[in-house]
Amino acid sequence: MKRILSLTTVFAICGTFLFAQNAIDLQVQLDKASGKISPHMWGIFFEDINMGADGGIYAELVKNRSFEFDHPMMGWKRLGKVPEGTFLIVNDGRRKGNPRSLKIHKAADIKIGLQNEGFRGMGVKQGNDYEFSLLYRQASPGMQVKVELLNENDKVIGTAALPLSEGANWQSGAVVFTSAETSPKGKLNVWFEGAGDVEADMLSLFPKDTWKGRSKGLRKDMVQILADMNPDFLRFPGGCIVEGRDLANRFQWKKTVGPIEERELIINRWNTEFNHRLTPDYFQTFGLGFYEYFLLAEDIGAEAVPILNCGMACQFNTGEVVPLDELDEYVQDALDLIEFANGDTSTPWGKLRAEMGHPEPFYLKKLGVGNENWGPQYIERLAVFHEILQEKHPEIEIIASSGTDPEGERFEFLDGKLRTMNIDIVDEHYYRPPAWFLSSADRYDDYDRNGPKIFAGEYASHTTRPNGPGRSTWEAALSEAAFLTGLERNGDVVTMASYAPLFGHVDGWQWSPDLIWVDNLNVYGTPSYHVQKLYSLHKGTDILPVKRDGQNVTGQDSLYASAVYDADTKELIIKLVNYNDQPIDANFQLDTKKKINGDAIKITLANENLDVANSLEEPLKIQPQTTQVTYKGKTIKDTFLPYSFTVIKVPVK
């Protein structure tokens, strides 16, 4: 089908004929910084959507390991000729958070077992070690477990035996074995050998090679691609899962800390959100809970930014609200979270943090109250949080929602109310087509510098449907790069920015585009990933005006520009977007008394095809290209490729 060009693209093409023969002159006021860029400007937004946590960054390979899904045997298949009554689901209400277990009764030594399908299969690698573990109890000896790792063709590629001890109390068992092959769609057989009775729970399989080698930890390649961004902050756990479809299904952080086997599973709200992408096996086990989120942020050098429910369920679903006179539990959750993150080990929640392995505080500085909530009911509940948090924890900055859209009646109402309340940071979201991002590069040029700071908490340029990995295109990323020049130019008022959603599993997504795509064995960054990574790695400390004929460069002739100075590395960093189908010559006149070293670095993302996207087959089709360049004097003369985003770093003394 012939592609229909957007109006923005048409204007860009037409515009090239107006100036293709003449270089564009731009002025960089190197000695007149307009402000300090936020020290926590570029970060990441994590939500368990698209199998981002379970089946994604949380490295557990067994689905429904504790039989707590709505259908207790979902993900499991019986093996062998199983007599009636051999496998029973037992519900023991005395067990906190995890009441169900599997009771196995074998009157004779017959071959029976279970097979787990994993999360769209199990990704395993040749030569890597895997740990199978379980909780169990058997009153008298007689049984052992044999595990088999299978490839997609049902060939056994790893096996181990685990004897089970006798005892009336629950105990743990584990065994490590090696995979003989790489398989993206493996399965696990668990055979129960011998005769007798045993109860089993938390049947689990983890790679030993996790992030930082932590037992039952996170998938290393998925954390590494985040660490490579050098993010300033990590916002978690969302996103709409903070609200839940109803309040019973909201994210409750206290149920996600403490012993793993006691954490209370809930259905993931993205399970049935979209009829075209129903995911009935999508639950949250909370192996990745609030403690692990804080630890992840610390590991990658990011500031932790948790978001809590404000007493409202998702307004696109039930819209349930807690009466104002019953809001104490929700406010107490916020106070207790601050204690969990920052409290002394003599406090109850600080003590729990220490028991989990982190006696030092996490140094929480910001807390979000509500996610994409709106209307007077949100303002009423936010006001309760605001008053109490200001009184008891004035050191904590409060992030508040400006709703679902960056303009309109809903936005205007919230923006006015939040400014009147003197909220510290306003969370603005933008899911819009490329044309909106291009036309909004000047959005914050005239924002009130004395009002609240802005958190661009969820941004993503959405091109045409259908959805899926192929929609994370260069067109979307380039329009975002143009918009981000405006965020950087206003980095004194826009204090944080993060793309959303973060991860998408190619076999388990509900929403796209996404910043990073994965399957069970591989991970790659989209063009949008490379755009934000370039901003994050080349942030600078001081905002420098870039002008064309006295005006900010916000789309004139489809050019967009910003600049910063890095006082630590003594470098001028220029960013330019050429949203044209022709190369552009530009001259940056450096207004400065400083000495310029002409030996510079030029980093370019470019492709003349706006529809191109990275993929599992071509994960680096769009990637930065770095070259050494030399400029003379105080003028940077260069040619910028069609449909390109360029970063130039020039040493300055």
C-alpha positions, 0 to 999 in steps of 0.5 A: 500500500502506498504510504500517505504522508502526514501534513508535517512531512509534506510541509517539511518536504516543501520547505527544503526547496526554500533553503536547500541552497543556503546554509542556516545560521544559528547562534549559541550563547555559550557565555549566557546560560539561561538556567541550570538543567535538572539533575534528574532530567532523563529517567525511565518509567516501569509498569508491569504491562506487556509482560514487563515483570512476570515473564520479563525482567523478573527472571522466574521461568515458571508460570503460576508457581504457587497455584494462586491464579484464578484457575489453579492449574493454569500453565500446568499440564498433568503427565502420565496416567494420573488416577483420580485424587492424585493431585489436589489443590489445598487451600490453607487460609492460615498461610499468609498471602499464599494459601494454596498448595498442591497435594500429591497422593501416590498409593504406588510408584507410578510415573506421574508429573506436571509440565509447566509451559512457562511465559510463552515458553521458557528461554534457556541458554546452552551451558547456563545453570538453572536452579529448580526449587520448591517448598514442600512437606511430607510426614514420612519419607518415600518421594523425590522430585525429578525435573527435566528441561525440554526444548521446543521439540520436547527433547530433554536438554537438562535434568536433575533429581531432588530427594525430599526429606520428611517433616511436618513443617514446610521446608525448602529444597533446591537443585542446580542443573545445566542446559545442554542447548539453547531454546527460546520455547522450553518447558519444564517437567516435574516428576514425582517419584516413589510412593506416599504423600507430599504437599508442594508449593512455589515450584520455581525455575530461575537462571543462576546468571541473573543481574548481579548474580542475585539468587532468584533475581532479575533478567540480566540483559533487560536490566543492562539495557536500562543501566546503559541509559544512565537514567536519573530516576526510576518511576514505578510501579506504573501506570494504571496498575497503581489504580487497578480496575477496581480498588480491590485490585489496586497495587498495595505496596505492603503486600509486595515486601517481605518473604517472597512466598508470603506476597499476595498475588493479584490479577494484572489489570492488563489481563482483560483490558483490550479485547484484541489482546486478551491475556488471561494468564497475566498475573502479578506474583510480586517477586518484583516488589517495592523492595526490588524496585528500590534495589533496582533503582540503586543498582543503576544509579537512579533515584527511586520515584514510587507512585501510590494510589490516592483512593481512586480506581482507574476512571476508565474502568470502575472509577471507584473512590474511597470516601474522604473519611475513610482515606486514612489507610491510603495516607498511612500507606504513604507515611509507612512507605517513607519509613520503609525507604528512609526510616531508621532500623529501629522503626517497624518498616525500617526494620523490615527493610534491614531484614530484607538485606538493606539496613541503609536507607534508600534516600527517597526524595519524591513520591507520586500521589495518584496516576492519571487521576482527574476531576474534583474528586482527585483534588479532594483526595490529593489535598488530604495527602498534601496536608499530612505529608507536608506536615510530617515529611516536608522534605518529600516532594509530591508529584501530582497528576494533570490527568490523561491529556496535555490539553483540554478542559480536564487538563486546564482544571487540574493545572489550575488547581495544582498550581493553587495548591503549590504542588511540587511537581505536576505529572503531564502525559502525552500520547499523541501522533508525530505532528503533535510532538513536532508542533509542541517543541515550544510548549514550555518556553513560556511556562511560569518559572515560579510555579510547580516543576513539570514531570513529562511522566509518560510520553510516546509518539504514536504512528498508525495502527496496527500495533506491535513491535513494527510500530516503534518507528523512526518517524515516532522517534524523530518527532520525539527527538524534536519535542525533547529539544524543547524539554531540554531548553526548558530543563529548569522547569521540566524537571523529569521526563520518561517514555512509556511504556518501557518494555514490550514482549513480542509474544505477550504485549497489550500496548505499543509502541514501547521503548524496548522489545524483548522475547524470551532470550533477546532484548533490543532498543527501539529508535525511541530508546536510542533518542532518549539514551542520547539525551540522557548520556549527554545531559550537561549542567547549564542550558544555553540559548540557541537562536535563529534570527533571535527566536528559539529553533522550534520547527522553522524549516523543520529544524529543532535545536537545543544546547547545554554546557557540561561544567564537569567535562568542559564541553558544549553539547548541541542537539539538532533535529533535521526533519526534512528529506534533504540534507541541511547545511547549518552554521552554529555561531558560538557567542563566547570568550572561551577557547574552542577546541575544534576536535569534536565528536559527532553522533548521528541517528538517521534514516531516510525511511521514516517507517523503518524500525528495529526488530529482533532480526535487525536490532541495530538497524537504527543506531547511533553512528559516532565520528570524530570531526574538526571545526575551525574557530568559533563557527561549527559548520556542518551538514546534517543528514535527512531525517536525522538527530545529531549530537555534537560535543565540542571541548571548551576551555 
